[in-house]
Amino acid sequence: QMIFSIYRDSTSSTDAKKLTPVQMNQAIRNLFKESDAPNKPKTDKPQEMMDFLMQNIRVPTQDLQELATRRAEAVRNYLINKEKIKPDRLFVVAGDVIDNAGNTAGVKLELQQ
């Protein structure tokens, strides 16, 4: 069984909200209804809706960059808070964003010796 989470604007996974199957189906229906992707099929089956959305999702490059930055900050915060690495030794450095055609956005987390 798949577990889905919706993350709020946060770097902490503890802010995740687990969805029940009913809530998940409703979220899929809402996203499908709002989608302006071409050739949207006429269906009332959540699995078909999700399959269509997954095949046709387009994420803006800026959103990918923001996600990469939030992930890097979350790792940085973990290393500072749990592993007790001094904050002045960790740096999040913006990386290159390529495109949405299978390439991923990224940032670097560097540790100063």
Residue pairs with C-beta under 8 A, 6 or more apart in sequence:
3 18
4 18
4 19
4 24
4 27
5 13
5 16
5 17
5 18
5 19
6 16
6 17
6 19
6 27
7 13
7 15
7 16
8 15
8 17
11 70
11 71
11 73
11 74
11 77
12 74
13 74
19 27
24 46
25 46
28 46
28 49
28 50
28 53
29 46
29 49
31 49
31 53
32 40
32 49
32 50
32 52
32 53
35 52
35 53
35 56
37 52
37 53
37 56
37 58
40 52
41 48
41 52
43 49
43 52
58 100
59 100
60 100
61 97
61 99
61 100
61 105
62 97
64 97
64 100
64 104
64 105
65 94
65 97
65 105
65 107
67 105
68 95
68 104
68 105
68 106
68 107
69 92
69 94
69 107
71 107
72 92
72 107
72 108
72 109
73 92
75 109
76 90
76 92
76 109
79 85
79 90
80 86
80 87
80 90
85 111
88 112
89 111
89 112
90 109
90 110
90 111
90 112
91 109
91 110
91 112
92 107
92 108
92 109
93 107
93 108
93 109
93 110
94 107
95 105
95 106
95 107
95 108
96 105
96 106
97 105
97 106
98 104
98 105
